[in-house]
């Protein structure tokens, strides 16, 4: 993740609203940021698999994309 991506995510998830709290009191906010980063990375990986999908074909790329996305639901 680049610094710019981090900054965008930080503001998109409104973590800037707690920027002055001590880190030890920000467990929920830090967890929210970590989970958001994981979800965005998971979706980026799934999109790579989507690019290898072949329409009208029983493609394992489709299965891979579904499995990647499903990891967020466990």
mmJSON file of the N, C-alpha and C atoms, coordinates in Angstrom:
{"data_MODEL":{"atom_site":{
"group_PDB":["ATOM","ATOM","ATOM","ATOM","ATOM","ATOM","ATOM","ATOM","ATOM","ATOM","ATOM","ATOM","ATOM","ATOM","ATOM","ATOM","ATOM","ATOM","ATOM","ATOM","ATOM","ATOM","ATOM","ATOM","ATOM","ATOM","ATOM","ATOM","ATOM","ATOM","ATOM","ATOM","ATOM","ATOM","ATOM","ATOM","ATOM","ATOM","ATOM","ATOM","ATOM","ATOM","ATOM","ATOM","ATOM","ATOM","ATOM","ATOM","ATOM","ATOM","ATOM","ATOM","ATOM","ATOM","ATOM","ATOM","ATOM","ATOM","ATOM","ATOM","ATOM","ATOM","ATOM","ATOM","ATOM","ATOM","ATOM","ATOM","ATOM","ATOM","ATOM","ATOM","ATOM","ATOM","ATOM","ATOM","ATOM","ATOM","ATOM","ATOM","ATOM","ATOM","ATOM","ATOM","ATOM","ATOM","ATOM","ATOM","ATOM","ATOM","ATOM","ATOM","ATOM","ATOM","ATOM","ATOM","ATOM","ATOM","ATOM","ATOM","ATOM","ATOM","ATOM","ATOM","ATOM","ATOM","ATOM","ATOM","ATOM","ATOM","ATOM","ATOM","ATOM","ATOM","ATOM","ATOM","ATOM","ATOM","ATOM","ATOM","ATOM","ATOM","ATOM","ATOM","ATOM","ATOM","ATOM","ATOM","ATOM","ATOM","ATOM","ATOM","ATOM","ATOM","ATOM","ATOM","ATOM","ATOM","ATOM","ATOM","ATOM","ATOM","ATOM","ATOM","ATOM","ATOM","ATOM","ATOM","ATOM","ATOM","ATOM","ATOM","ATOM","ATOM","ATOM","ATOM","ATOM","ATOM","ATOM","ATOM","ATOM","ATOM","ATOM","ATOM","ATOM","ATOM","ATOM","ATOM","ATOM","ATOM","ATOM","ATOM","ATOM","ATOM","ATOM","ATOM","ATOM","ATOM","ATOM","ATOM","ATOM","ATOM","ATOM","ATOM","ATOM","ATOM","ATOM","ATOM","ATOM","ATOM","ATOM","ATOM","ATOM","ATOM","ATOM","ATOM","ATOM","ATOM","ATOM","ATOM","ATOM","ATOM","ATOM","ATOM","ATOM","ATOM","ATOM","ATOM","ATOM","ATOM","ATOM","ATOM","ATOM","ATOM","ATOM","ATOM","ATOM","ATOM","ATOM","ATOM","ATOM","ATOM"],
"id":[1,2,3,4,5,6,7,8,9,10,11,12,13,14,15,16,17,18,19,20,21,22,23,24,25,26,27,28,29,30,31,32,33,34,35,36,37,38,39,40,41,42,43,44,45,46,47,48,49,50,51,52,53,54,55,56,57,58,59,60,61,62,63,64,65,66,67,68,69,70,71,72,73,74,75,76,77,78,79,80,81,82,83,84,85,86,87,88,89,90,91,92,93,94,95,96,97,98,99,100,101,102,103,104,105,106,107,108,109,110,111,112,113,114,115,116,117,118,119,120,121,122,123,124,125,126,127,128,129,130,131,132,133,134,135,136,137,138,139,140,141,142,143,144,145,146,147,148,149,150,151,152,153,154,155,156,157,158,159,160,161,162,163,164,165,166,167,168,169,170,171,172,173,174,175,176,177,178,179,180,181,182,183,184,185,186,187,188,189,190,191,192,193,194,195,196,197,198,199,200,201,202,203,204,205,206,207,208,209,210,211,212,213,214,215,216,217,218,219,220,221,222],
"type_symbol":["N","C","C","N","C","C","N","C","C","N","C","C","N","C","C","N","C","C","N","C","C","N","C","C","N","C","C","N","C","C","N","C","C","N","C","C","N","C","C","N","C","C","N","C","C","N","C","C","N","C","C","N","C","C","N","C","C","N","C","C","N","C","C","N","C","C","N","C","C","N","C","C","N","C","C","N","C","C","N","C","C","N","C","C","N","C","C","N","C","C","N","C","C","N","C","C","N","C","C","N","C","C","N","C","C","N","C","C","N","C","C","N","C","C","N","C","C","N","C","C","N","C","C","N","C","C","N","C","C","N","C","C","N","C","C","N","C","C","N","C","C","N","C","C","N","C","C","N","C","C","N","C","C","N","C","C","N","C","C","N","C","C","N","C","C","N","C","C","N","C","C","N","C","C","N","C","C","N","C","C","N","C","C","N","C","C","N","C","C","N","C","C","N","C","C","N","C","C","N","C","C","N","C","C","N","C","C","N","C","C","N","C","C","N","C","C","N","C","C","N","C","C"],
"label_atom_id":["N","CA","C","N","CA","C","N","CA","C","N","CA","C","N","CA","C","N","CA","C","N","CA","C","N","CA","C","N","CA","C","N","CA","C","N","CA","C","N","CA","C","N","CA","C","N","CA","C","N","CA","C","N","CA","C","N","CA","C","N","CA","C","N","CA","C","N","CA","C","N","CA","C","N","CA","C","N","CA","C","N","CA","C","N","CA","C","N","CA","C","N","CA","C","N","CA","C","N","CA","C","N","CA","C","N","CA","C","N","CA","C","N","CA","C","N","CA","C","N","CA","C","N","CA","C","N","CA","C","N","CA","C","N","CA","C","N","CA","C","N","CA","C","N","CA","C","N","CA","C","N","CA","C","N","CA","C","N","CA","C","N","CA","C","N","CA","C","N","CA","C","N","CA","C","N","CA","C","N","CA","C","N","CA","C","N","CA","C","N","CA","C","N","CA","C","N","CA","C","N","CA","C","N","CA","C","N","CA","C","N","CA","C","N","CA","C","N","CA","C","N","CA","C","N","CA","C","N","CA","C","N","CA","C","N","CA","C","N","CA","C","N","CA","C","N","CA","C","N","CA","C","N","CA","C","N","CA","C"],
"label_alt_id":[null,null,null,null,null,null,null,null,null,null,null,null,null,null,null,null,null,null,null,null,null,null,null,null,null,null,null,null,null,null,null,null,null,null,null,null,null,null,null,null,null,null,null,null,null,null,null,null,null,null,null,null,null,null,null,null,null,null,null,null,null,null,null,null,null,null,null,null,null,null,null,null,null,null,null,null,null,null,null,null,null,null,null,null,null,null,null,null,null,null,null,null,null,null,null,null,null,null,null,null,null,null,null,null,null,null,null,null,null,null,null,null,null,null,null,null,null,null,null,null,null,null,null,null,null,null,null,null,null,null,null,null,null,null,null,null,null,null,null,null,null,null,null,null,null,null,null,null,null,null,null,null,null,null,null,null,null,null,null,null,null,null,null,null,null,null,null,null,null,null,null,null,null,null,null,null,null,null,null,null,null,null,null,null,null,null,null,null,null,null,null,null,null,null,null,null,null,null,null,null,null,null,null,null,null,null,null,null,null,null,null,null,null,null,null,null,null,null,null,null,null,null],
"label_comp_id":["UNK","UNK","UNK","UNK","UNK","UNK","UNK","UNK","UNK","UNK","UNK","UNK","UNK","UNK","UNK","UNK","UNK","UNK","UNK","UNK","UNK","UNK","UNK","UNK","UNK","UNK","UNK","UNK","UNK","UNK","UNK","UNK","UNK","UNK","UNK","UNK","UNK","UNK","UNK","UNK","UNK","UNK","UNK","UNK","UNK","UNK","UNK","UNK","UNK","UNK","UNK","UNK","UNK","UNK","UNK","UNK","UNK","UNK","UNK","UNK","UNK","UNK","UNK","UNK","UNK","UNK","UNK","UNK","UNK","UNK","UNK","UNK","UNK","UNK","UNK","UNK","UNK","UNK","UNK","UNK","UNK","UNK","UNK","UNK","UNK","UNK","UNK","UNK","UNK","UNK","UNK","UNK","UNK","UNK","UNK","UNK","UNK","UNK","UNK","UNK","UNK","UNK","UNK","UNK","UNK","UNK","UNK","UNK","UNK","UNK","UNK","UNK","UNK","UNK","UNK","UNK","UNK","UNK","UNK","UNK","UNK","UNK","UNK","UNK","UNK","UNK","UNK","UNK","UNK","UNK","UNK","UNK","UNK","UNK","UNK","UNK","UNK","UNK","UNK","UNK","UNK","UNK","UNK","UNK","UNK","UNK","UNK","UNK","UNK","UNK","UNK","UNK","UNK","UNK","UNK","UNK","UNK","UNK","UNK","UNK","UNK","UNK","UNK","UNK","UNK","UNK","UNK","UNK","UNK","UNK","UNK","UNK","UNK","UNK","UNK","UNK","UNK","UNK","UNK","UNK","UNK","UNK","UNK","UNK","UNK","UNK","UNK","UNK","UNK","UNK","UNK","UNK","UNK","UNK","UNK","UNK","UNK","UNK","UNK","UNK","UNK","UNK","UNK","UNK","UNK","UNK","UNK","UNK","UNK","UNK","UNK","UNK","UNK","UNK","UNK","UNK","UNK","UNK","UNK","UNK","UNK","UNK"],
"label_asym_id":["A","A","A","A","A","A","A","A","A","A","A","A","A","A","A","A","A","A","A","A","A","A","A","A","A","A","A","A","A","A","A","A","A","A","A","A","A","A","A","A","A","A","A","A","A","A","A","A","A","A","A","A","A","A","A","A","A","A","A","A","A","A","A","A","A","A","A","A","A","A","A","A","A","A","A","A","A","A","A","A","A","A","A","A","A","A","A","A","A","A","A","A","A","A","A","A","A","A","A","A","A","A","A","A","A","A","A","A","A","A","A","A","A","A","A","A","A","A","A","A","A","A","A","A","A","A","A","A","A","A","A","A","A","A","A","A","A","A","A","A","A","A","A","A","A","A","A","A","A","A","A","A","A","A","A","A","A","A","A","A","A","A","A","A","A","A","A","A","A","A","A","A","A","A","A","A","A","A","A","A","A","A","A","A","A","A","A","A","A","A","A","A","A","A","A","A","A","A","A","A","A","A","A","A","A","A","A","A","A","A","A","A","A","A","A","A","A","A","A","A","A","A"],
"label_entity_id":["1","1","1","1","1","1","1","1","1","1","1","1","1","1","1","1","1","1","1","1","1","1","1","1","1","1","1","1","1","1","1","1","1","1","1","1","1","1","1","1","1","1","1","1","1","1","1","1","1","1","1","1","1","1","1","1","1","1","1","1","1","1","1","1","1","1","1","1","1","1","1","1","1","1","1","1","1","1","1","1","1","1","1","1","1","1","1","1","1","1","1","1","1","1","1","1","1","1","1","1","1","1","1","1","1","1","1","1","1","1","1","1","1","1","1","1","1","1","1","1","1","1","1","1","1","1","1","1","1","1","1","1","1","1","1","1","1","1","1","1","1","1","1","1","1","1","1","1","1","1","1","1","1","1","1","1","1","1","1","1","1","1","1","1","1","1","1","1","1","1","1","1","1","1","1","1","1","1","1","1","1","1","1","1","1","1","1","1","1","1","1","1","1","1","1","1","1","1","1","1","1","1","1","1","1","1","1","1","1","1","1","1","1","1","1","1","1","1","1","1","1","1"],
"label_seq_id":[1,1,1,2,2,2,3,3,3,4,4,4,5,5,5,6,6,6,7,7,7,8,8,8,9,9,9,10,10,10,11,11,11,12,12,12,13,13,13,14,14,14,15,15,15,16,16,16,17,17,17,18,18,18,19,19,19,20,20,20,21,21,21,22,22,22,23,23,23,24,24,24,25,25,25,26,26,26,27,27,27,28,28,28,29,29,29,30,30,30,31,31,31,32,32,32,33,33,33,34,34,34,35,35,35,36,36,36,37,37,37,38,38,38,39,39,39,40,40,40,41,41,41,42,42,42,43,43,43,44,44,44,45,45,45,46,46,46,47,47,47,48,48,48,49,49,49,50,50,50,51,51,51,52,52,52,53,53,53,54,54,54,55,55,55,56,56,56,57,57,57,58,58,58,59,59,59,60,60,60,61,61,61,62,62,62,63,63,63,64,64,64,65,65,65,66,66,66,67,67,67,68,68,68,69,69,69,70,70,70,71,71,71,72,72,72,73,73,73,74,74,74],
"pdbx_PDB_ins_code":[null,null,null,null,null,null,null,null,null,null,null,null,null,null,null,null,null,null,null,null,null,null,null,null,null,null,null,null,null,null,null,null,null,null,null,null,null,null,null,null,null,null,null,null,null,null,null,null,null,null,null,null,null,null,null,null,null,null,null,null,null,null,null,null,null,null,null,null,null,null,null,null,null,null,null,null,null,null,null,null,null,null,null,null,null,null,null,null,null,null,null,null,null,null,null,null,null,null,null,null,null,null,null,null,null,null,null,null,null,null,null,null,null,null,null,null,null,null,null,null,null,null,null,null,null,null,null,null,null,null,null,null,null,null,null,null,null,null,null,null,null,null,null,null,null,null,null,null,null,null,null,null,null,null,null,null,null,null,null,null,null,null,null,null,null,null,null,null,null,null,null,null,null,null,null,null,null,null,null,null,null,null,null,null,null,null,null,null,null,null,null,null,null,null,null,null,null,null,null,null,null,null,null,null,null,null,null,null,null,null,null,null,null,null,null,null,null,null,null,null,null,null],
"Cartn_x":[0.852,0.0,0.9,0.612,1.397,0.922,1.7,1.331,0.037,-0.101,-1.319,-2.545,-2.402,-3.514,-3.883,-2.866,-3.103,-3.866,-3.429,-4.094,-5.543,-5.778,-7.158,-8.029,-7.507,-8.264,-8.506,-7.498,-7.59,-8.768,-8.889,-9.975,-11.305,-11.279,-12.519,-13.233,-12.459,-13.049,-13.133,-12.953,-13.117,-12.24,-11.076,-10.164,-9.484,-9.567,-9.047,-9.803,-10.997,-11.782,-11.221,-10.357,-9.759,-8.241,-7.737,-6.299,-5.513,-6.14,-5.401,-5.619,-6.304,-6.435,-5.139,-4.786,-3.614,-3.9,-2.875,-3.065,-3.658,-3.273,-3.787,-5.294,-5.879,-7.322,-8.047,-7.376,-7.954,-8.095,-8.245,-8.308,-9.351,-10.543,-11.613,-11.282,-10.734,-10.402,-9.256,-8.247,-7.125,-7.607,-8.436,-8.983,-9.802,-10.557,-11.346,-10.426,-9.333,-8.399,-7.731,-7.298,-6.651,-7.618,-8.835,-9.821,-10.177,-10.228,-10.505,-9.371,-8.139,-6.987,-7.004,-7.314,-7.381,-8.478,-9.636,-10.757,-10.419,-9.771,-9.412,-8.361,-7.406,-6.384,-7.001,-7.916,-8.604,-9.372,-10.083,-10.854,-9.925,-8.788,-7.824,-7.306,-7.048,-6.599,-7.692,-8.921,-10.037,-10.232,-10.008,-10.15,-9.094,-7.907,-6.883,-7.38,-7.948,-8.5,-9.634,-10.463,-11.555,-11.042,-9.883,-9.331,-8.983,-8.746,-8.391,-9.61,-10.758,-11.99,-12.381,-12.897,-13.318,-14.841,-15.525,-16.989,-17.488,-18.592,-19.237,-18.338,-17.468,-16.546,-16.468,-16.296,-16.145,-14.721,-14.496,-13.154,-12.754,-11.572,-11.085,-10.774,-10.546,-10.317,-11.55,-12.738,-13.968,-14.002,-13.633,-13.614,-12.606,-11.452,-10.424,-10.933,-11.541,-12.068,-13.123,-14.008,-15.043,-14.423,-13.412,-12.757,-12.041,-11.404,-10.729,-11.753,-12.845,-13.871,-14.524,-14.686,-15.327,-14.493,-13.202,-12.355,-12.788,-13.434,-13.895,-15.17,-15.782,-17.052,-16.879,-15.656,-15.444,-15.15],
"Cartn_y":[-1.165,0.0,1.231,2.135,3.37,4.337,5.351,6.385,7.076,7.345,7.986,7.102,5.797,4.877,4.829,4.826,4.845,6.098,7.251,8.513,8.539,8.051,8.012,7.1,5.93,4.995,5.566,6.214,6.827,7.808,8.624,9.612,8.997,8.066,7.434,6.713,6.143,5.432,6.313,7.606,8.648,8.427,7.848,7.67,8.982,9.959,11.277,11.903,11.412,11.95,11.538,10.538,10.076,10.203,11.033,11.127,11.521,12.149,12.62,11.759,10.638,9.69,8.913,8.515,7.669,6.315,5.754,4.519,3.405,3.321,2.231,2.337,3.492,3.675,3.678,3.227,3.256,1.863,0.868,-0.507,-0.676,-0.184,-0.361,0.355,1.547,2.309,1.658,1.179,0.515,-0.777,-1.526,-2.752,-2.454,-1.372,-0.969,-0.68,0.011,0.341,-0.921,-1.791,-3.037,-3.883,-4.04,-4.842,-4.222,-2.891,-2.214,-2.456,-2.399,-2.644,-4.081,-5.018,-6.425,-6.625,-6.033,-6.19,-5.592,-4.434,-3.814,-4.635,-5.18,-6.019,-7.314,-7.894,-9.119,-8.862,-7.74,-7.418,-7.173,-6.521,-6.3,-7.634,-8.576,-9.911,-10.623,-10.529,-11.177,-10.582,-9.276,-8.637,-9.139,-9.468,-10.056,-11.398,-12.22,-13.509,-13.301,-12.269,-11.975,-11.723,-11.106,-10.794,-12.056,-13.16,-14.411,-15.299,-14.823,-15.578,-15.606,-16.737,-16.895,-17.0,-16.05,-16.099,-17.404,-17.892,-19.094,-20.331,-20.32,-21.44,-21.759,-22.995,-23.4,-23.071,-21.814,-21.31,-21.413,-21.931,-21.989,-20.596,-19.633,-18.248,-17.706,-18.074,-17.663,-18.227,-19.492,-20.139,-19.471,-19.128,-18.47,-17.124,-16.338,-15.028,-15.187,-16.168,-16.402,-16.811,-17.661,-18.09,-16.934,-16.07,-14.901,-14.009,-13.721,-12.853,-13.508,-14.808,-15.511,-15.466,-15.271,-15.223,-14.102,-13.079,-11.994,-12.32,-13.457,-13.82,-14.928,-15.221,-16.308,-15.741],
"Cartn_z":[0.0,0.0,0.0,-0.883,-0.942,0.133,0.391,1.368,0.926,-0.365,-0.866,-0.652,-0.928,-0.697,0.783,1.633,3.08,3.481,3.008,3.361,2.89,1.672,1.167,2.025,2.375,3.196,4.593,5.141,6.463,6.526,5.488,5.462,5.041,4.107,3.643,4.786,5.701,6.837,8.083,7.88,8.905,10.13,9.917,11.031,11.395,10.51,10.829,12.006,12.3,13.41,14.767,14.78,16.043,16.006,15.131,14.907,16.153,17.11,18.278,19.511,19.352,20.454,20.585,21.783,21.954,21.3,20.668,19.917,20.762,22.03,22.865,23.096,22.801,22.968,21.623,20.587,19.241,18.647,19.483,18.971,17.875,18.098,17.104,15.8,15.902,14.7,13.927,14.646,13.991,13.332,14.025,13.459,12.207,12.223,11.065,9.872,10.115,9.041,8.497,9.372,8.946,8.124,8.61,7.879,6.535,6.474,5.205,4.218,4.698,3.822,3.311,4.182,3.778,2.732,2.958,2.019,0.654,0.653,-0.624,-1.362,-0.637,-1.267,-1.793,-1.029,-1.456,-2.753,-2.816,-4.016,-5.201,-4.959,-6.041,-6.584,-5.707,-6.142,-6.926,-6.455,-7.144,-8.536,-8.677,-9.988,-10.961,-10.448,-11.311,-11.841,-10.963,-11.402,-12.401,-12.169,-13.1,-14.515,-14.636,-15.963,-16.74,-16.029,-16.691,-16.933,-16.526,-16.704,-18.179,-18.611,-20.002,-20.017,-20.654,-20.706,-21.347,-20.822,-21.338,-21.226,-20.231,-20.056,-18.566,-18.251,-16.856,-16.434,-16.103,-15.866,-14.4,-14.153,-12.776,-12.262,-13.156,-12.725,-12.008,-12.485,-11.799,-10.387,-10.272,-8.953,-8.03,-8.578,-7.774,-7.279,-8.156,-7.763,-6.669,-6.812,-5.799,-4.466,-4.513,-3.275,-2.574,-3.357,-2.774,-2.082,-2.776,-2.189,-0.963,-0.987,0.123,1.401,1.268,2.47,3.415,2.901,3.75,4.503,4.205,4.83,5.861,6.229,7.208,8.57],
"occupancy":[1.0,1.0,1.0,1.0,1.0,1.0,1.0,1.0,1.0,1.0,1.0,1.0,1.0,1.0,1.0,1.0,1.0,1.0,1.0,1.0,1.0,1.0,1.0,1.0,1.0,1.0,1.0,1.0,1.0,1.0,1.0,1.0,1.0,1.0,1.0,1.0,1.0,1.0,1.0,1.0,1.0,1.0,1.0,1.0,1.0,1.0,1.0,1.0,1.0,1.0,1.0,1.0,1.0,1.0,1.0,1.0,1.0,1.0,1.0,1.0,1.0,1.0,1.0,1.0,1.0,1.0,1.0,1.0,1.0,1.0,1.0,1.0,1.0,1.0,1.0,1.0,1.0,1.0,1.0,1.0,1.0,1.0,1.0,1.0,1.0,1.0,1.0,1.0,1.0,1.0,1.0,1.0,1.0,1.0,1.0,1.0,1.0,1.0,1.0,1.0,1.0,1.0,1.0,1.0,1.0,1.0,1.0,1.0,1.0,1.0,1.0,1.0,1.0,1.0,1.0,1.0,1.0,1.0,1.0,1.0,1.0,1.0,1.0,1.0,1.0,1.0,1.0,1.0,1.0,1.0,1.0,1.0,1.0,1.0,1.0,1.0,1.0,1.0,1.0,1.0,1.0,1.0,1.0,1.0,1.0,1.0,1.0,1.0,1.0,1.0,1.0,1.0,1.0,1.0,1.0,1.0,1.0,1.0,1.0,1.0,1.0,1.0,1.0,1.0,1.0,1.0,1.0,1.0,1.0,1.0,1.0,1.0,1.0,1.0,1.0,1.0,1.0,1.0,1.0,1.0,1.0,1.0,1.0,1.0,1.0,1.0,1.0,1.0,1.0,1.0,1.0,1.0,1.0,1.0,1.0,1.0,1.0,1.0,1.0,1.0,1.0,1.0,1.0,1.0,1.0,1.0,1.0,1.0,1.0,1.0,1.0,1.0,1.0,1.0,1.0,1.0,1.0,1.0,1.0,1.0,1.0,1.0],
"B_iso_or_equiv":[0.0,0.0,0.0,0.0,0.0,0.0,0.0,0.0,0.0,0.0,0.0,0.0,0.0,0.0,0.0,0.0,0.0,0.0,0.0,0.0,0.0,0.0,0.0,0.0,0.0,0.0,0.0,0.0,0.0,0.0,0.0,0.0,0.0,0.0,0.0,0.0,0.0,0.0,0.0,0.0,0.0,0.0,0.0,0.0,0.0,0.0,0.0,0.0,0.0,0.0,0.0,0.0,0.0,0.0,0.0,0.0,0.0,0.0,0.0,0.0,0.0,0.0,0.0,0.0,0.0,0.0,0.0,0.0,0.0,0.0,0.0,0.0,0.0,0.0,0.0,0.0,0.0,0.0,0.0,0.0,0.0,0.0,0.0,0.0,0.0,0.0,0.0,0.0,0.0,0.0,0.0,0.0,0.0,0.0,0.0,0.0,0.0,0.0,0.0,0.0,0.0,0.0,0.0,0.0,0.0,0.0,0.0,0.0,0.0,0.0,0.0,0.0,0.0,0.0,0.0,0.0,0.0,0.0,0.0,0.0,0.0,0.0,0.0,0.0,0.0,0.0,0.0,0.0,0.0,0.0,0.0,0.0,0.0,0.0,0.0,0.0,0.0,0.0,0.0,0.0,0.0,0.0,0.0,0.0,0.0,0.0,0.0,0.0,0.0,0.0,0.0,0.0,0.0,0.0,0.0,0.0,0.0,0.0,0.0,0.0,0.0,0.0,0.0,0.0,0.0,0.0,0.0,0.0,0.0,0.0,0.0,0.0,0.0,0.0,0.0,0.0,0.0,0.0,0.0,0.0,0.0,0.0,0.0,0.0,0.0,0.0,0.0,0.0,0.0,0.0,0.0,0.0,0.0,0.0,0.0,0.0,0.0,0.0,0.0,0.0,0.0,0.0,0.0,0.0,0.0,0.0,0.0,0.0,0.0,0.0,0.0,0.0,0.0,0.0,0.0,0.0,0.0,0.0,0.0,0.0,0.0,0.0],
"pdbx_formal_charge":[null,null,null,null,null,null,null,null,null,null,null,null,null,null,null,null,null,null,null,null,null,null,null,null,null,null,null,null,null,null,null,null,null,null,null,null,null,null,null,null,null,null,null,null,null,null,null,null,null,null,null,null,null,null,null,null,null,null,null,null,null,null,null,null,null,null,null,null,null,null,null,null,null,null,null,null,null,null,null,null,null,null,null,null,null,null,null,null,null,null,null,null,null,null,null,null,null,null,null,null,null,null,null,null,null,null,null,null,null,null,null,null,null,null,null,null,null,null,null,null,null,null,null,null,null,null,null,null,null,null,null,null,null,null,null,null,null,null,null,null,null,null,null,null,null,null,null,null,null,null,null,null,null,null,null,null,null,null,null,null,null,null,null,null,null,null,null,null,null,null,null,null,null,null,null,null,null,null,null,null,null,null,null,null,null,null,null,null,null,null,null,null,null,null,null,null,null,null,null,null,null,null,null,null,null,null,null,null,null,null,null,null,null,null,null,null,null,null,null,null,null,null],
"auth_seq_id":[1,1,1,2,2,2,3,3,3,4,4,4,5,5,5,6,6,6,7,7,7,8,8,8,9,9,9,10,10,10,11,11,11,12,12,12,13,13,13,14,14,14,15,15,15,16,16,16,17,17,17,18,18,18,19,19,19,20,20,20,21,21,21,22,22,22,23,23,23,24,24,24,25,25,25,26,26,26,27,27,27,28,28,28,29,29,29,30,30,30,31,31,31,32,32,32,33,33,33,34,34,34,35,35,35,36,36,36,37,37,37,38,38,38,39,39,39,40,40,40,41,41,41,42,42,42,43,43,43,44,44,44,45,45,45,46,46,46,47,47,47,48,48,48,49,49,49,50,50,50,51,51,51,52,52,52,53,53,53,54,54,54,55,55,55,56,56,56,57,57,57,58,58,58,59,59,59,60,60,60,61,61,61,62,62,62,63,63,63,64,64,64,65,65,65,66,66,66,67,67,67,68,68,68,69,69,69,70,70,70,71,71,71,72,72,72,73,73,73,74,74,74],
"auth_comp_id":["UNK","UNK","UNK","UNK","UNK","UNK","UNK","UNK","UNK","UNK","UNK","UNK","UNK","UNK","UNK","UNK","UNK","UNK","UNK","UNK","UNK","UNK","UNK","UNK","UNK","UNK","UNK","UNK","UNK","UNK","UNK","UNK","UNK","UNK","UNK","UNK","UNK","UNK","UNK","UNK","UNK","UNK","UNK","UNK","UNK","UNK","UNK","UNK","UNK","UNK","UNK","UNK","UNK","UNK","UNK","UNK","UNK","UNK","UNK","UNK","UNK","UNK","UNK","UNK","UNK","UNK","UNK","UNK","UNK","UNK","UNK","UNK","UNK","UNK","UNK","UNK","UNK","UNK","UNK","UNK","UNK","UNK","UNK","UNK","UNK","UNK","UNK","UNK","UNK","UNK","UNK","UNK","UNK","UNK","UNK","UNK","UNK","UNK","UNK","UNK","UNK","UNK","UNK","UNK","UNK","UNK","UNK","UNK","UNK","UNK","UNK","UNK","UNK","UNK","UNK","UNK","UNK","UNK","UNK","UNK","UNK","UNK","UNK","UNK","UNK","UNK","UNK","UNK","UNK","UNK","UNK","UNK","UNK","UNK","UNK","UNK","UNK","UNK","UNK","UNK","UNK","UNK","UNK","UNK","UNK","UNK","UNK","UNK","UNK","UNK","UNK","UNK","UNK","UNK","UNK","UNK","UNK","UNK","UNK","UNK","UNK","UNK","UNK","UNK","UNK","UNK","UNK","UNK","UNK","UNK","UNK","UNK","UNK","UNK","UNK","UNK","UNK","UNK","UNK","UNK","UNK","UNK","UNK","UNK","UNK","UNK","UNK","UNK","UNK","UNK","UNK","UNK","UNK","UNK","UNK","UNK","UNK","UNK","UNK","UNK","UNK","UNK","UNK","UNK","UNK","UNK","UNK","UNK","UNK","UNK","UNK","UNK","UNK","UNK","UNK","UNK","UNK","UNK","UNK","UNK","UNK","UNK"],
"auth_asym_id":["A","A","A","A","A","A","A","A","A","A","A","A","A","A","A","A","A","A","A","A","A","A","A","A","A","A","A","A","A","A","A","A","A","A","A","A","A","A","A","A","A","A","A","A","A","A","A","A","A","A","A","A","A","A","A","A","A","A","A","A","A","A","A","A","A","A","A","A","A","A","A","A","A","A","A","A","A","A","A","A","A","A","A","A","A","A","A","A","A","A","A","A","A","A","A","A","A","A","A","A","A","A","A","A","A","A","A","A","A","A","A","A","A","A","A","A","A","A","A","A","A","A","A","A","A","A","A","A","A","A","A","A","A","A","A","A","A","A","A","A","A","A","A","A","A","A","A","A","A","A","A","A","A","A","A","A","A","A","A","A","A","A","A","A","A","A","A","A","A","A","A","A","A","A","A","A","A","A","A","A","A","A","A","A","A","A","A","A","A","A","A","A","A","A","A","A","A","A","A","A","A","A","A","A","A","A","A","A","A","A","A","A","A","A","A","A","A","A","A","A","A","A"],
"auth_atom_id":["N","CA","C","N","CA","C","N","CA","C","N","CA","C","N","CA","C","N","CA","C","N","CA","C","N","CA","C","N","CA","C","N","CA","C","N","CA","C","N","CA","C","N","CA","C","N","CA","C","N","CA","C","N","CA","C","N","CA","C","N","CA","C","N","CA","C","N","CA","C","N","CA","C","N","CA","C","N","CA","C","N","CA","C","N","CA","C","N","CA","C","N","CA","C","N","CA","C","N","CA","C","N","CA","C","N","CA","C","N","CA","C","N","CA","C","N","CA","C","N","CA","C","N","CA","C","N","CA","C","N","CA","C","N","CA","C","N","CA","C","N","CA","C","N","CA","C","N","CA","C","N","CA","C","N","CA","C","N","CA","C","N","CA","C","N","CA","C","N","CA","C","N","CA","C","N","CA","C","N","CA","C","N","CA","C","N","CA","C","N","CA","C","N","CA","C","N","CA","C","N","CA","C","N","CA","C","N","CA","C","N","CA","C","N","CA","C","N","CA","C","N","CA","C","N","CA","C","N","CA","C","N","CA","C","N","CA","C","N","CA","C","N","CA","C","N","CA","C","N","CA","C","N","CA","C","N","CA","C"],
"pdbx_PDB_model_num":[1,1,1,1,1,1,1,1,1,1,1,1,1,1,1,1,1,1,1,1,1,1,1,1,1,1,1,1,1,1,1,1,1,1,1,1,1,1,1,1,1,1,1,1,1,1,1,1,1,1,1,1,1,1,1,1,1,1,1,1,1,1,1,1,1,1,1,1,1,1,1,1,1,1,1,1,1,1,1,1,1,1,1,1,1,1,1,1,1,1,1,1,1,1,1,1,1,1,1,1,1,1,1,1,1,1,1,1,1,1,1,1,1,1,1,1,1,1,1,1,1,1,1,1,1,1,1,1,1,1,1,1,1,1,1,1,1,1,1,1,1,1,1,1,1,1,1,1,1,1,1,1,1,1,1,1,1,1,1,1,1,1,1,1,1,1,1,1,1,1,1,1,1,1,1,1,1,1,1,1,1,1,1,1,1,1,1,1,1,1,1,1,1,1,1,1,1,1,1,1,1,1,1,1,1,1,1,1,1,1,1,1,1,1,1,1,1,1,1,1,1,1]
}}}
